[in-house]
Amino acid sequence: MPVTQSEIDVLNKAIAAGERRVTLGSQSITYASIGELIQARDDMRRQLVEQTPTPPRRRTQMYYGGRGYK
């Protein structure tokens, strides 16, 4: 199941408020501690980064076309 930024935002709001109960969509989850909630948020961030395609790296090539003075 793909992770969205809005789900991560819900977890961030719960962490900031000190709440352990979070509702994502139709599912309600109660975490044992704030630390466990932070772990879940970090895991969701990692999943979001993995599912986001990375743009191709930009390659710069330099050419020297100067004159060969003696």
N, C-alpha and C positions, 0 to 999 in steps of 0.2 A: 504494500500500500504506500503510495507516494506521500511524503511529508510536505506540508505547506508552511510558509512563513507565518501565517495566521495562527497555526497551532503552536508554534514556538512562542509567539507573542502572548498567547493565553498562559503558557507556562511561566513566562517572564513576569506577567502581572500577578500570578499566584505567588511566585517567589517574593516579589516586592511587598505584597500584602501579608506574607507570612501564613498563607493558607496552604493546607495539604490536600484539599479536595478540588479536583479540576474536572471540568466537563468539556470534552472534545467531541463535537458533533452530538450524537445521541448517547455516547458512552461517558459515564461518570467514574472517575478513578480517585481513590483515596490513598495517598502515599503515606508510608510509615513515618517519614521525617522529611524535613526540608532538604537535607543532603541527598536523599533518594530522588526528590523532585529535580534537584539540580543535575543529578546524573542522567535522568530521563531527558531533560532539556538538552544537555550536551550530546547525548546519543542522537536526538532528533536533528540537531545542528549538523552532526557528522553525516547523517543520512541525506540531509538536504544538499550538502556540498557534493556528496558522491553522485547524486542523481542529476545534478546540474551539469550540462555539458560545458567543457572548457573551450574557449575560443582558441584557434590555432595561434601558435607563438609567432610573433612578428620577427622577421629576419631582415637584418640590415647588412647590405654588402657595400663595401667601399672600393672604389677603383682609383688607381693613380694613373693619370694620363699626362703627366708632366713631360717637359722636354729634358733631354739629357745633355745639359750644358757641360762643357769641358773646361 
